[in-house]
């Protein structure tokens, strides 16, 4: 997916989808061969994807904490 292609909003991406796209963005940035404009667009997309992944992980942690919390006596 190129940085100019429309893509689902971050709210609709699953963790797995966001993670896979982030991996692709990192590979493309590491490979080089992109223009400065393309690199900046990839970087910005990567930042959004990383935030999406972190939000999913934070939500999972909160759910686990709530599920394993001991009821107060």
PDB file of N, CA, C, O and CB in Angstrom:
ATOM      1  N   UNK A   1       0.850  -1.170   0.000  1.00  0.00           N
ATOM      2  CA  UNK A   1       0.000   0.000   0.000  1.00  0.00           C
ATOM      3  C   UNK A   1       0.893   1.230   0.000  1.00  0.00           C
ATOM      4  O   UNK A   1       1.791   1.345   0.835  1.00  0.00           O
ATOM      5  CB  UNK A   1      -0.966   0.000   1.218  1.00  0.00           C
ATOM      6  N   UNK A   2       0.661   2.132  -0.911  1.00  0.00           N
ATOM      7  CA  UNK A   2       1.460   3.350  -0.930  1.00  0.00           C
ATOM      8  C   UNK A   2       0.877   4.349   0.048  1.00  0.00           C
ATOM      9  O   UNK A   2      -0.297   4.243   0.403  1.00  0.00           O
ATOM     10  CB  UNK A   2       1.523   3.951  -2.349  1.00  0.00           C
ATOM     11  N   UNK A   3       1.673   5.328   0.500  1.00  0.00           N
ATOM     12  CA  UNK A   3       1.200   6.264   1.502  1.00  0.00           C
ATOM     13  C   UNK A   3       0.005   7.084   1.030  1.00  0.00           C
ATOM     14  O   UNK A   3      -0.719   7.639   1.856  1.00  0.00           O
ATOM     15  CB  UNK A   3       2.314   7.181   1.901  1.00  0.00           C
ATOM     16  N   UNK A   4      -0.218   7.171  -0.284  1.00  0.00           N
ATOM     17  CA  UNK A   4      -1.332   7.975  -0.776  1.00  0.00           C
ATOM     18  C   UNK A   4      -2.600   7.149  -0.958  1.00  0.00           C
ATOM     19  O   UNK A   4      -3.663   7.717  -1.206  1.00  0.00           O
ATOM     20  CB  UNK A   4      -0.958   8.632  -2.086  1.00  0.00           C
ATOM     21  N   UNK A   5      -2.517   5.819  -0.841  1.00  0.00           N
ATOM     22  CA  UNK A   5      -3.694   4.979  -0.997  1.00  0.00           C
ATOM     23  C   UNK A   5      -4.632   5.186   0.181  1.00  0.00           C
ATOM     24  O   UNK A   5      -4.190   5.336   1.320  1.00  0.00           O
ATOM     25  CB  UNK A   5      -3.297   3.497  -1.122  1.00  0.00           C
ATOM     26  N   UNK A   6      -5.931   5.193  -0.100  1.00  0.00           N
ATOM     27  CA  UNK A   6      -6.853   5.269   1.029  1.00  0.00           C
ATOM     28  C   UNK A   6      -6.748   3.992   1.842  1.00  0.00           C
ATOM     29  O   UNK A   6      -6.536   2.915   1.285  1.00  0.00           O
ATOM     30  CB  UNK A   6      -8.308   5.497   0.550  1.00  0.00           C
ATOM     31  N   UNK A   7      -6.889   4.101   3.114  1.00  0.00           N
ATOM     32  CA  UNK A   7      -6.827   2.927   3.969  1.00  0.00           C
ATOM     33  C   UNK A   7      -7.838   3.095   5.084  1.00  0.00           C
ATOM     34  O   UNK A   7      -8.312   4.203   5.336  1.00  0.00           O
ATOM     35  CB  UNK A   7      -5.400   2.712   4.536  1.00  0.00           C
ATOM     36  N   UNK A   8      -8.168   2.009   5.750  1.00  0.00           N
ATOM     37  CA  UNK A   8      -9.139   2.101   6.834  1.00  0.00           C
ATOM     38  C   UNK A   8      -8.641   3.041   7.919  1.00  0.00           C
ATOM     39  O   UNK A   8      -7.437   3.193   8.123  1.00  0.00           O
ATOM     40  CB  UNK A   8      -9.424   0.717   7.422  1.00  0.00           C
ATOM     41  N   UNK A   9      -9.568   3.661   8.602  1.00  0.00           N
ATOM     42  CA  UNK A   9      -9.173   4.533   9.695  1.00  0.00           C
ATOM     43  C   UNK A   9      -8.595   3.690  10.813  1.00  0.00           C
ATOM     44  O   UNK A   9      -8.865   2.493  10.916  1.00  0.00           O
ATOM     45  CB  UNK A   9     -10.367   5.373  10.199  1.00  0.00           C
ATOM     46  N   UNK A  10      -7.810   4.323  11.636  1.00  0.00           N
ATOM     47  CA  UNK A  10      -7.155   3.601  12.711  1.00  0.00           C
ATOM     48  C   UNK A  10      -8.161   2.962  13.665  1.00  0.00           C
ATOM     49  O   UNK A  10      -7.876   1.922  14.259  1.00  0.00           O
ATOM     50  CB  UNK A  10      -6.239   4.532  13.474  1.00  0.00           C
ATOM     51  N   UNK A  11      -9.344   3.581  13.817  1.00  0.00           N
ATOM     52  CA  UNK A  11     -10.338   3.028  14.735  1.00  0.00           C
ATOM     53  C   UNK A  11     -10.874   1.693  14.244  1.00  0.00           C
ATOM     54  O   UNK A  11     -11.314   0.877  15.054  1.00  0.00           O
ATOM     55  CB  UNK A  11     -11.486   4.007  14.922  1.00  0.00           C
ATOM     56  N   UNK A  12     -10.849   1.444  12.927  1.00  0.00           N
ATOM     57  CA  UNK A  12     -11.420   0.213  12.397  1.00  0.00           C
ATOM     58  C   UNK A  12     -10.382  -0.883  12.191  1.00  0.00           C
ATOM     59  O   UNK A  12     -10.743  -2.022  11.893  1.00  0.00           O
ATOM     60  CB  UNK A  12     -12.114   0.495  11.098  1.00  0.00           C
ATOM     61  N   UNK A  13      -9.118  -0.565  12.341  1.00  0.00           N
ATOM     62  CA  UNK A  13      -8.070  -1.566  12.152  1.00  0.00           C
ATOM     63  C   UNK A  13      -7.985  -2.491  13.349  1.00  0.00           C
ATOM     64  O   UNK A  13      -8.016  -2.049  14.498  1.00  0.00           O
ATOM     65  CB  UNK A  13      -6.721  -0.895  11.911  1.00  0.00           C
ATOM     66  N   UNK A  14      -7.878  -3.778  13.067  1.00  0.00           N
ATOM     67  CA  UNK A  14      -7.593  -4.713  14.153  1.00  0.00           C
ATOM     68  C   UNK A  14      -6.124  -4.551  14.539  1.00  0.00           C
ATOM     69  O   UNK A  14      -5.335  -3.967  13.797  1.00  0.00           O
ATOM     70  CB  UNK A  14      -7.912  -6.197  13.734  1.00  0.00           C
ATOM     71  N   UNK A  15      -5.780  -5.068  15.692  1.00  0.00           N
ATOM     72  CA  UNK A  15      -4.384  -5.016  16.126  1.00  0.00           C
ATOM     73  C   UNK A  15      -3.495  -5.705  15.094  1.00  0.00           C
ATOM     74  O   UNK A  15      -2.445  -5.185  14.717  1.00  0.00           O
ATOM     75  CB  UNK A  15      -4.215  -5.678  17.517  1.00  0.00           C
ATOM     76  N   UNK A  16      -3.927  -6.877  14.645  1.00  0.00           N
ATOM     77  CA  UNK A  16      -3.112  -7.663  13.721  1.00  0.00           C
ATOM     78  C   UNK A  16      -2.904  -6.933  12.399  1.00  0.00           C
ATOM     79  O   UNK A  16      -1.802  -6.939  11.851  1.00  0.00           O
ATOM     80  CB  UNK A  16      -3.761  -9.020  13.470  1.00  0.00           C
ATOM     81  N   UNK A  17      -3.963  -6.301  11.885  1.00  0.00           N
ATOM     82  CA  UNK A  17      -3.858  -5.566  10.634  1.00  0.00           C
ATOM     83  C   UNK A  17      -2.932  -4.370  10.785  1.00  0.00           C
ATOM     84  O   UNK A  17      -2.079  -4.131   9.930  1.00  0.00           O
ATOM     85  CB  UNK A  17      -5.236  -5.111  10.166  1.00  0.00           C
ATOM     86  N   UNK A  18      -3.093  -3.619  11.865  1.00  0.00           N
ATOM     87  CA  UNK A  18      -2.246  -2.456  12.106  1.00  0.00           C
ATOM     88  C   UNK A  18      -0.788  -2.877  12.263  1.00  0.00           C
ATOM     89  O   UNK A  18       0.113  -2.213  11.752  1.00  0.00           O
ATOM     90  CB  UNK A  18      -2.718  -1.695  13.355  1.00  0.00           C
ATOM     91  N   UNK A  19      -0.560  -3.977  12.967  1.00  0.00           N
ATOM     92  CA  UNK A  19       0.806  -4.464  13.186  1.00  0.00           C
ATOM     93  C   UNK A  19       1.452  -4.885  11.872  1.00  0.00           C
ATOM     94  O   UNK A  19       2.604  -4.544  11.607  1.00  0.00           O
ATOM     95  CB  UNK A  19       0.807  -5.642  14.173  1.00  0.00           C
ATOM     96  N   UNK A  20       0.709  -5.630  11.043  1.00  0.00           N
ATOM     97  CA  UNK A  20       1.256  -6.066   9.758  1.00  0.00           C
ATOM     98  C   UNK A  20       1.572  -4.875   8.848  1.00  0.00           C
ATOM     99  O   UNK A  20       2.605  -4.854   8.177  1.00  0.00           O
ATOM    100  CB  UNK A  20       0.273  -7.011   9.060  1.00  0.00           C
ATOM    101  N   UNK A  21       0.685  -3.895   8.831  1.00  0.00           N
ATOM    102  CA  UNK A  21       0.958  -2.715   8.005  1.00  0.00           C
ATOM    103  C   UNK A  21       2.155  -1.941   8.549  1.00  0.00           C
ATOM    104  O   UNK A  21       2.956  -1.416   7.775  1.00  0.00           O
ATOM    105  CB  UNK A  21      -0.280  -1.800   7.942  1.00  0.00           C
ATOM    106  N   UNK A  22       2.282  -1.867   9.865  1.00  0.00           N
ATOM    107  CA  UNK A  22       3.423  -1.189  10.474  1.00  0.00           C
ATOM    108  C   UNK A  22       4.726  -1.890  10.103  1.00  0.00           C
ATOM    109  O   UNK A  22       5.722  -1.234   9.798  1.00  0.00           O
ATOM    110  CB  UNK A  22       3.264  -1.134  12.000  1.00  0.00           C
ATOM    111  N   UNK A  23       4.721  -3.207  10.130  1.00  0.00           N
ATOM    112  CA  UNK A  23       5.910  -3.968   9.734  1.00  0.00           C
ATOM    113  C   UNK A  23       6.279  -3.638   8.294  1.00  0.00           C
ATOM    114  O   UNK A  23       7.455  -3.457   7.982  1.00  0.00           O
ATOM    115  CB  UNK A  23       5.673  -5.491   9.896  1.00  0.00           C
ATOM    116  N   UNK A  24       5.282  -3.559   7.415  1.00  0.00           N
ATOM    117  CA  UNK A  24       5.534  -3.224   6.016  1.00  0.00           C
ATOM    118  C   UNK A  24       6.109  -1.810   5.889  1.00  0.00           C
ATOM    119  O   UNK A  24       7.039  -1.586   5.115  1.00  0.00           O
ATOM    120  CB  UNK A  24       4.238  -3.348   5.196  1.00  0.00           C
ATOM    121  N   UNK A  25       5.564  -0.869   6.638  1.00  0.00           N
ATOM    122  CA  UNK A  25       6.062   0.510   6.603  1.00  0.00           C
ATOM    123  C   UNK A  25       7.526   0.545   7.027  1.00  0.00           C
ATOM    124  O   UNK A  25       8.343   1.202   6.380  1.00  0.00           O
ATOM    125  CB  UNK A  25       5.213   1.429   7.520  1.00  0.00           C
ATOM    126  N   UNK A  26       7.861  -0.148   8.093  1.00  0.00           N
ATOM    127  CA  UNK A  26       9.246  -0.171   8.580  1.00  0.00           C
ATOM    128  C   UNK A  26      10.167  -0.787   7.534  1.00  0.00           C
ATOM    129  O   UNK A  26      11.254  -0.268   7.281  1.00  0.00           O
ATOM    130  CB  UNK A  26       9.346  -0.956   9.909  1.00  0.00           C
ATOM    131  N   UNK A  27       9.741  -1.892   6.926  1.00  0.00           N
ATOM    132  CA  UNK A  27      10.560  -2.526   5.877  1.00  0.00           C
ATOM    133  C   UNK A  27      10.826  -1.553   4.735  1.00  0.00           C
ATOM    134  O   UNK A  27      11.952  -1.449   4.248  1.00  0.00           O
ATOM    135  CB  UNK A  27       9.864  -3.794   5.336  1.00  0.00           C
ATOM    136  N   UNK A  28       9.789  -0.846   4.314  1.00  0.00           N
ATOM    137  CA  UNK A  28       9.936   0.087   3.201  1.00  0.00           C
ATOM    138  C   UNK A  28      10.867   1.242   3.566  1.00  0.00           C
ATOM    139  O   UNK A  28      11.676   1.671   2.743  1.00  0.00           O
ATOM    140  CB  UNK A  28       8.568   0.627   2.779  1.00  0.00           C
ATOM    141  N   UNK A  29      10.756   1.740   4.784  1.00  0.00           N
ATOM    142  CA  UNK A  29      11.639   2.825   5.207  1.00  0.00           C
ATOM    143  C   UNK A  29      13.079   2.344   5.304  1.00  0.00           C
ATOM    144  O   UNK A  29      14.000   3.053   4.899  1.00  0.00           O
ATOM    145  CB  UNK A  29      11.183   3.397   6.552  1.00  0.00           C
ATOM    146  N   UNK A  30      13.278   1.145   5.839  1.00  0.00           N
ATOM    147  CA  UNK A  30      14.630   0.608   5.965  1.00  0.00           C
ATOM    148  C   UNK A  30      15.256   0.300   4.610  1.00  0.00           C
ATOM    149  O   UNK A  30      16.471   0.405   4.447  1.00  0.00           O
ATOM    150  CB  UNK A  30      14.613  -0.645   6.817  1.00  0.00           C
ATOM    151  N   UNK A  31      14.436  -0.077   3.645  1.00  0.00           N
ATOM    152  CA  UNK A  31      14.949  -0.415   2.316  1.00  0.00           C
ATOM    153  C   UNK A  31      15.427   0.818   1.563  1.00  0.00           C
ATOM    154  O   UNK A  31      16.290   0.724   0.690  1.00  0.00           O
ATOM    155  CB  UNK A  31      13.879  -1.130   1.506  1.00  0.00           C
ATOM    156  N   UNK A  32      14.867   1.969   1.902  1.00  0.00           N
ATOM    157  CA  UNK A  32      15.254   3.192   1.205  1.00  0.00           C
ATOM    158  C   UNK A  32      14.676   3.222  -0.196  1.00  0.00           C
ATOM    159  O   UNK A  32      13.760   2.471  -0.530  1.00  0.00           O
ATOM    160  CB  UNK A  32      16.771   3.320   1.149  1.00  0.00           C
ATOM    161  N   UNK A  33      15.226   4.098  -0.996  1.00  0.00           N
ATOM    162  CA  UNK A  33      14.771   4.196  -2.377  1.00  0.00           C
ATOM    163  C   UNK A  33      13.480   4.971  -2.549  1.00  0.00           C
ATOM    164  O   UNK A  33      12.896   4.965  -3.632  1.00  0.00           O
ATOM    165  CB  UNK A  33      14.598   2.839  -2.936  1.00  0.00           C
ATOM    166  N   UNK A  34      13.029   5.632  -1.509  1.00  0.00           N
ATOM    167  CA  UNK A  34      11.822   6.441  -1.616  1.00  0.00           C
ATOM    168  C   UNK A  34      12.217   7.909  -1.586  1.00  0.00           C
ATOM    169  O   UNK A  34      13.285   8.272  -1.092  1.00  0.00           O
ATOM    170  CB  UNK A  34      10.816   6.111  -0.473  1.00  0.00           C
ATOM    171  N   UNK A  35      11.343   8.738  -2.121  1.00  0.00           N
ATOM    172  CA  UNK A  35      11.601  10.168  -2.086  1.00  0.00           C
ATOM    173  C   UNK A  35      11.409  10.670  -0.654  1.00  0.00           C
ATOM    174  O   UNK A  35      10.864   9.967   0.197  1.00  0.00           O
ATOM    175  CB  UNK A  35      10.669  10.928  -3.076  1.00  0.00           C
ATOM    176  N   UNK A  36      11.857  11.872  -0.412  1.00  0.00           N
ATOM    177  CA  UNK A  36      11.669  12.459   0.906  1.00  0.00           C
ATOM    178  C   UNK A  36      10.187  12.539   1.243  1.00  0.00           C
ATOM    179  O   UNK A  36       9.782  12.210   2.358  1.00  0.00           O
ATOM    180  CB  UNK A  36      12.309  13.849   0.974  1.00  0.00           C
ATOM    181  N   UNK A  37       9.381  12.974   0.284  1.00  0.00           N
ATOM    182  CA  UNK A  37       7.934  13.083   0.509  1.00  0.00           C
ATOM    183  C   UNK A  37       7.311  11.732   0.841  1.00  0.00           C
ATOM    184  O   UNK A  37       6.494  11.629   1.756  1.00  0.00           O
ATOM    185  CB  UNK A  37       7.252  13.677  -0.722  1.00  0.00           C
ATOM    186  N   UNK A  38       7.696  10.694   0.096  1.00  0.00           N
ATOM    187  CA  UNK A  38       7.194   9.345   0.370  1.00  0.00           C
ATOM    188  C   UNK A  38       7.643   8.861   1.739  1.00  0.00           C
ATOM    189  O   UNK A  38       6.862   8.263   2.479  1.00  0.00           O
ATOM    190  CB  UNK A  38       7.666   8.367  -0.709  1.00  0.00           C
ATOM    191  N   UNK A  39       8.891   9.118   2.074  1.00  0.00           N
ATOM    192  CA  UNK A  39       9.420   8.711   3.379  1.00  0.00           C
ATOM    193  C   UNK A  39       8.675   9.392   4.515  1.00  0.00           C
ATOM    194  O   UNK A  39       8.347   8.758   5.518  1.00  0.00           O
ATOM    195  CB  UNK A  39      10.912   9.027   3.474  1.00  0.00           C
ATOM    196  N   UNK A  40       8.408  10.672   4.361  1.00  0.00           N
ATOM    197  CA  UNK A  40       7.655  11.394   5.398  1.00  0.00           C
ATOM    198  C   UNK A  40       6.248  10.839   5.542  1.00  0.00           C
ATOM    199  O   UNK A  40       5.754  10.671   6.657  1.00  0.00           O
ATOM    200  CB  UNK A  40       7.591  12.891   5.074  1.00  0.00           C
ATOM    201  N   UNK A  41       5.600  10.553   4.414  1.00  0.00           N
ATOM    202  CA  UNK A  41       4.250   9.988   4.463  1.00  0.00           C
ATOM    203  C   UNK A  41       4.268   8.612   5.136  1.00  0.00           C
ATOM    204  O   UNK A  41       3.392   8.300   5.943  1.00  0.00           O
ATOM    205  CB  UNK A  41       3.657   9.881   3.038  1.00  0.00           C
ATOM    206  N   UNK A  42       5.262   7.798   4.801  1.00  0.00           N
ATOM    207  CA  UNK A  42       5.395   6.492   5.447  1.00  0.00           C
ATOM    208  C   UNK A  42       5.632   6.641   6.944  1.00  0.00           C
ATOM    209  O   UNK A  42       5.031   5.926   7.746  1.00  0.00           O
ATOM    210  CB  UNK A  42       6.538   5.697   4.812  1.00  0.00           C
ATOM    211  N   UNK A  43       6.500   7.562   7.315  1.00  0.00           N
ATOM    212  CA  UNK A  43       6.792   7.790   8.733  1.00  0.00           C
ATOM    213  C   UNK A  43       5.515   8.193   9.483  1.00  0.00           C
ATOM    214  O   UNK A  43       5.228   7.671  10.560  1.00  0.00           O
ATOM    215  CB  UNK A  43       7.882   8.886   8.894  1.00  0.00           C
ATOM    216  N   UNK A  44       4.758   9.122   8.903  1.00  0.00           N
ATOM    217  CA  UNK A  44       3.518   9.566   9.549  1.00  0.00           C
ATOM    218  C   UNK A  44       2.528   8.411   9.683  1.00  0.00           C
ATOM    219  O   UNK A  44       1.882   8.261  10.720  1.00  0.00           O
ATOM    220  CB  UNK A  44       2.878  10.719   8.753  1.00  0.00           C
ATOM    221  N   UNK A  45       2.411   7.599   8.640  1.00  0.00           N
ATOM    222  CA  UNK A  45       1.516   6.441   8.710  1.00  0.00           C
ATOM    223  C   UNK A  45       2.007   5.471   9.779  1.00  0.00           C
ATOM    224  O   UNK A  45       1.207   4.921  10.536  1.00  0.00           O
ATOM    225  CB  UNK A  45       1.423   5.730   7.334  1.00  0.00           C
ATOM    226  N   UNK A  46       3.297   5.264   9.841  1.00  0.00           N
ATOM    227  CA  UNK A  46       3.861   4.388  10.855  1.00  0.00           C
ATOM    228  C   UNK A  46       3.577   4.871  12.262  1.00  0.00           C
ATOM    229  O   UNK A  46       3.291   4.067  13.150  1.00  0.00           O
ATOM    230  CB  UNK A  46       5.338   4.260  10.657  1.00  0.00           C
ATOM    231  N   UNK A  47       3.653   6.173  12.475  1.00  0.00           N
ATOM    232  CA  UNK A  47       3.345   6.731  13.796  1.00  0.00           C
ATOM    233  C   UNK A  47       1.889   6.458  14.174  1.00  0.00           C
ATOM    234  O   UNK A  47       1.601   6.079  15.309  1.00  0.00           O
ATOM    235  CB  UNK A  47       3.624   8.250  13.820  1.00  0.00           C
ATOM    236  N   UNK A  48       0.980   6.649  13.229  1.00  0.00           N
ATOM    237  CA  UNK A  48      -0.435   6.375  13.494  1.00  0.00           C
ATOM    238  C   UNK A  48      -0.668   4.894  13.782  1.00  0.00           C
ATOM    239  O   UNK A  48      -1.423   4.540  14.687  1.00  0.00           O
ATOM    240  CB  UNK A  48      -1.296   6.818  12.305  1.00  0.00           C
ATOM    241  N   UNK A  49      -0.018   4.042  13.010  1.00  0.00           N
ATOM    242  CA  UNK A  49      -0.166   2.605  13.217  1.00  0.00           C
ATOM    243  C   UNK A  49       0.411   2.172  14.560  1.00  0.00           C
ATOM    244  O   UNK A  49      -0.177   1.339  15.251  1.00  0.00           O
ATOM    245  CB  UNK A  49       0.511   1.838  12.087  1.00  0.00           C
ATOM    246  N   UNK A  50       1.551   2.732  14.930  1.00  0.00           N
ATOM    247  CA  UNK A  50       2.150   2.400  16.224  1.00  0.00           C
ATOM    248  C   UNK A  50       1.232   2.824  17.364  1.00  0.00           C
ATOM    249  O   UNK A  50       1.098   2.104  18.353  1.00  0.00           O
ATOM    250  CB  UNK A  50       3.528   3.073  16.372  1.00  0.00           C
ATOM    251  N   UNK A  51       0.604   3.978  17.233  1.00  0.00           N
ATOM    252  CA  UNK A  51      -0.340   4.451  18.251  1.00  0.00           C
ATOM    253  C   UNK A  51      -1.544   3.524  18.324  1.00  0.00           C
ATOM    254  O   UNK A  51      -2.019   3.199  19.412  1.00  0.00           O
ATOM    255  CB  UNK A  51      -0.795   5.896  17.948  1.00  0.00           C
ATOM    256  N   UNK A  52      -2.034   3.100  17.169  1.00  0.00           N
ATOM    257  CA  UNK A  52      -3.167   2.180  17.127  1.00  0.00           C
ATOM    258  C   UNK A  52      -2.820   0.877  17.835  1.00  0.00           C
ATOM    259  O   UNK A  52      -3.608   0.372  18.635  1.00  0.00           O
ATOM    260  CB  UNK A  52      -3.586   1.902  15.673  1.00  0.00           C
ATOM    261  N   UNK A  53      -1.650   0.335  17.543  1.00  0.00           N
ATOM    262  CA  UNK A  53      -1.211  -0.901  18.202  1.00  0.00           C
ATOM    263  C   UNK A  53      -1.098  -0.705  19.708  1.00  0.00           C
ATOM    264  O   UNK A  53      -1.539  -1.555  20.482  1.00  0.00           O
ATOM    265  CB  UNK A  53       0.136  -1.368  17.631  1.00  0.00           C
ATOM    266  N   UNK A  54      -0.513   0.407  20.124  1.00  0.00           N
ATOM    267  CA  UNK A  54      -0.360   0.661  21.561  1.00  0.00           C
ATOM    268  C   UNK A  54      -1.720   0.808  22.232  1.00  0.00           C
ATOM    269  O   UNK A  54      -1.910   0.329  23.351  1.00  0.00           O
ATOM    270  CB  UNK A  54       0.485   1.925  21.800  1.00  0.00           C
ATOM    271  N   UNK A  55      -2.664   1.460  21.570  1.00  0.00           N
ATOM    272  CA  UNK A  55      -4.012   1.588  22.133  1.00  0.00           C
ATOM    273  C   UNK A  55      -4.658   0.217  22.319  1.00  0.00           C
ATOM    274  O   UNK A  55      -5.290  -0.034  23.345  1.00  0.00           O
ATOM    275  CB  UNK A  55      -4.891   2.467  21.228  1.00  0.00           C
ATOM    276  N   UNK A  56      -4.505  -0.670  21.335  1.00  0.00           N
ATOM    277  CA  UNK A  56      -5.031  -2.025  21.464  1.00  0.00           C
ATOM    278  C   UNK A  56      -4.390  -2.751  22.651  1.00  0.00           C
ATOM    279  O   UNK A  56      -5.075  -3.405  23.437  1.00  0.00           O
ATOM    280  CB  UNK A  56      -4.795  -2.815  20.167  1.00  0.00           C
ATOM    281  N   UNK A  57      -3.069  -2.625  22.766  1.00  0.00           N
ATOM    282  CA  UNK A  57      -2.374  -3.300  23.863  1.00  0.00           C
ATOM    283  C   UNK A  57      -2.780  -2.732  25.218  1.00  0.00           C
ATOM    284  O   UNK A  57      -2.952  -3.480  26.181  1.00  0.00           O
ATOM    285  CB  UNK A  57      -0.862  -3.182  23.684  1.00  0.00           C
ATOM    286  N   UNK A  58      -2.934  -1.422  25.296  1.00  0.00           N
ATOM    287  CA  UNK A  58      -3.384  -0.801  26.550  1.00  0.00           C
ATOM    288  C   UNK A  58      -4.782  -1.281  26.919  1.00  0.00           C
ATOM    289  O   UNK A  58      -5.056  -1.571  28.084  1.00  0.00           O
ATOM    290  CB  UNK A  58      -3.367   0.737  26.430  1.00  0.00           C
ATOM    291  N   UNK A  59      -5.665  -1.363  25.928  1.00  0.00           N
ATOM    292  CA  UNK A  59      -7.018  -1.854  26.179  1.00  0.00           C
ATOM    293  C   UNK A  59      -7.012  -3.300  26.641  1.00  0.00           C
ATOM    294  O   UNK A  59      -7.765  -3.674  27.540  1.00  0.00           O
ATOM    295  CB  UNK A  59      -7.869  -1.716  24.929  1.00  0.00           C
ATOM    296  N   UNK A  60      -6.163  -4.113  26.028  1.00  0.00           N
ATOM    297  CA  UNK A  60      -6.057  -5.520  26.437  1.00  0.00           C
ATOM    298  C   UNK A  60      -5.550  -5.621  27.868  1.00  0.00           C
ATOM    299  O   UNK A  60      -6.036  -6.444  28.644  1.00  0.00           O
ATOM    300  CB  UNK A  60      -5.123  -6.296  25.486  1.00  0.00           C
ATOM    301  N   UNK A  61      -4.573  -4.786  28.219  1.00  0.00           N
ATOM    302  CA  UNK A  61      -4.027  -4.798  29.587  1.00  0.00           C
ATOM    303  C   UNK A  61      -5.113  -4.414  30.589  1.00  0.00           C
ATOM    304  O   UNK A  61      -5.239  -5.037  31.644  1.00  0.00           O
ATOM    305  CB  UNK A  61      -2.816  -3.827  29.707  1.00  0.00           C
ATOM    306  N   UNK A  62      -5.892  -3.395  30.259  1.00  0.00           N
ATOM    307  CA  UNK A  62      -6.973  -2.968  31.150  1.00  0.00           C
ATOM    308  C   UNK A  62      -8.000  -4.080  31.340  1.00  0.00           C
ATOM    309  O   UNK A  62      -8.478  -4.312  32.451  1.00  0.00           O
ATOM    310  CB  UNK A  62      -7.656  -1.711  30.598  1.00  0.00           C
ATOM    311  N   UNK A  63      -8.336  -4.765  30.247  1.00  0.00           N
ATOM    312  CA  UNK A  63      -9.304  -5.862  30.345  1.00  0.00           C
ATOM    313  C   UNK A  63      -8.752  -7.009  31.187  1.00  0.00           C
ATOM    314  O   UNK A  63      -9.473  -7.587  32.000  1.00  0.00           O
ATOM    315  CB  UNK A  63      -9.680  -6.372  28.946  1.00  0.00           C
ATOM    316  N   UNK A  64      -7.477  -7.337  30.995  1.00  0.00           N
ATOM    317  CA  UNK A  64      -6.864  -8.393  31.802  1.00  0.00           C
ATOM    318  C   UNK A  64      -6.810  -8.005  33.272  1.00  0.00           C
ATOM    319  O   UNK A  64      -7.106  -8.814  34.151  1.00  0.00           O
ATOM    320  CB  UNK A  64      -5.458  -8.702  31.294  1.00  0.00           C
ATOM    321  N   UNK A  65      -6.427  -6.755  33.528  1.00  0.00           N
ATOM    322  CA  UNK A  65      -6.378  -6.293  34.914  1.00  0.00           C
ATOM    323  C   UNK A  65      -7.758  -6.358  35.562  1.00  0.00           C
ATOM    324  O   UNK A  65      -7.887  -6.765  36.717  1.00  0.00           O
ATOM    325  CB  UNK A  65      -5.832  -4.862  34.981  1.00  0.00           C
ATOM    326  N   UNK A  66      -8.785  -5.958  34.820  1.00  0.00           N
ATOM    327  CA  UNK A  66     -10.142  -5.991  35.355  1.00  0.00           C
ATOM    328  C   UNK A  66     -10.600  -7.431  35.593  1.00  0.00           C
ATOM    329  O   UNK A  66     -11.273  -7.713  36.584  1.00  0.00           O
ATOM    330  CB  UNK A  66     -11.109  -5.275  34.400  1.00  0.00           C
ATOM    331  N   UNK A  67     -10.240  -8.334  34.694  1.00  0.00           N
ATOM    332  CA  UNK A  67     -10.661  -9.720  34.805  1.00  0.00           C
ATOM    333  C   UNK A  67      -9.952 -10.453  35.934  1.00  0.00           C
ATOM    334  O   UNK A  67     -10.505 -11.384  36.520  1.00  0.00           O
ATOM    335  CB  UNK A  67     -10.419 -10.433  33.507  1.00  0.00           C
ATOM    336  N   UNK A  68      -8.742 -10.039  36.236  1.00  0.00           N
ATOM    337  CA  UNK A  68      -7.979 -10.733  37.273  1.00  0.00           C
ATOM    338  C   UNK A  68      -7.971 -10.003  38.604  1.00  0.00           C
ATOM    339  O   UNK A  68      -7.356 -10.468  39.563  1.00  0.00           O
ATOM    340  CB  UNK A  68      -6.569 -10.935  36.813  1.00  0.00           C
ATOM    341  N   UNK A  69      -8.646  -8.866  38.674  1.00  0.00           N
ATOM    342  CA  UNK A  69      -8.688  -8.100  39.916  1.00  0.00           C
ATOM    343  C   UNK A  69      -9.456  -8.894  40.968  1.00  0.00           C
ATOM    344  O   UNK A  69     -10.488  -9.503  40.687  1.00  0.00           O
ATOM    345  CB  UNK A  69      -9.341  -6.706  39.690  1.00  0.00           C
ATOM    346  N   UNK A  70      -8.939  -8.868  42.147  1.00  0.00           N
ATOM    347  CA  UNK A  70      -9.619  -9.537  43.254  1.00  0.00           C
ATOM    348  C   UNK A  70     -10.727  -8.634  43.783  1.00  0.00           C
ATOM    349  O   UNK A  70     -10.525  -7.433  43.959  1.00  0.00           O
ATOM    350  CB  UNK A  70      -8.619  -9.901  44.386  1.00  0.00           C
ATOM    351  N   UNK A  71     -11.867  -9.202  44.029  1.00  0.00           N
ATOM    352  CA  UNK A  71     -12.936  -8.372  44.602  1.00  0.00           C
ATOM    353  C   UNK A  71     -12.529  -7.895  45.994  1.00  0.00           C
ATOM    354  O   UNK A  71     -11.922  -8.627  46.777  1.00  0.00           O
ATOM    355  CB  UNK A  71     -14.278  -9.162  44.669  1.00  0.00           C
ATOM    356  N   UNK A  72     -12.883  -6.654  46.271  1.00  0.00           N
ATOM    357  CA  UNK A  72     -12.552  -6.123  47.601  1.00  0.00           C
ATOM    358  C   UNK A  72     -13.401  -6.805  48.641  1.00  0.00           C
ATOM    359  O   UNK A  72     -14.584  -7.071  48.429  1.00  0.00           O
ATOM    360  CB  UNK A  72     -12.756  -4.594  47.663  1.00  0.00           C
ATOM    361  N   UNK A  73     -12.780  -7.084  49.769  1.00  0.00           N
ATOM    362  CA  UNK A  73     -13.479  -7.804  50.833  1.00  0.00           C
ATOM    363  C   UNK A  73     -14.214  -6.844  51.718  1.00  0.00           C
ATOM    364  O   UNK A  73     -14.865  -7.261  52.675  1.00  0.00           O
ATOM    365  CB  UNK A  73     -12.512  -8.637  51.659  1.00  0.00           C
TER     366      UNK A  73
END
